[in-house]
Amino acid sequence: MIVSLLYKVTRKLLTVPSVLLRRGTAKDAELLVLRHENAVLRRQLAGSVRYEPADRFWFAALSGLIPRRHWREIFPVTPATLLAWHRRFIATQWDDTARRSTGRPPTPAAIKKLVVRLARENPRWGHRRIQGELARLGHRIAASTVWEILHAAGIDPAPRRSGPTWREFLTAQAEGISATDFFHIDTALGRRLYALAFLEHGTRRLHITGVTVHPTRDWAVQQARNITVDLGVHIESLRFLLRDRDGKYIEAFDAVFRAEEMEILNSAPRAPGMNAHCDALSAASDAKPSTTSSS
């Protein structure tokens, strides 16, 4: 079988030189015979001819060797059909439909292992706390995804803590809590000004210690000193300072309030609701919480 096939291929290859060396008149006559034979065969067909993808491929490829003005005479299809086949074969080079995936990309295996590790090493952490810790490490992942990973790993939800919730804590300790946050205001001339505000939860009394164009860490420390001087003896009634994790709150900033026997409360990463009173204050005014980068 293989020998017979090889023989036939060899015979075909041997006919190539004779075709190439044949005179032009003989080639033209052969082409006319083939065209007439093709016309006779097409008259005997009852319906339309169906071309396989391989047929379309060869017709489209051979069309590049023949002037376009002769296409209608030579090819069994119209020039528009040849062009459509050509465009289709060219377009497949840029078609990535088969490689395109739908939906949300899968979570990397390394992130899944880290989620499971954090949950097992910290049994009291819930999926939102784990999400916050991952955000601190630079991994952006939804809380629902963390929950799905824990559920797939067979890890039960963290038990509810025996202590009060964050809302209950803020309500009970409102008289002794002061919250701080940066705000920015855009002037009519397009200039942006930054302010550091302190809000007493118990009385809703607001203190604006300073306004600047370029807030720095040293400037924030000086504002901490200013507020302690302005409050005077009233600062003795405050026990907690609630702030976010902005890089301008350095150790020297916290030291000013620790010297007044106040405890520093840091809100969780990407959890603006933990400092909701300052957010509500900004919503009621034209000021907006500042998201400036660390200085």
Summary of the structure (lengths in Angstrom):
residues: 295
radius of gyration: 39.1
end to end distance: 80.9
largest distance: 115.5
contacts: 684
relative contact order: 0.07
helix: 53%
strand: 12%
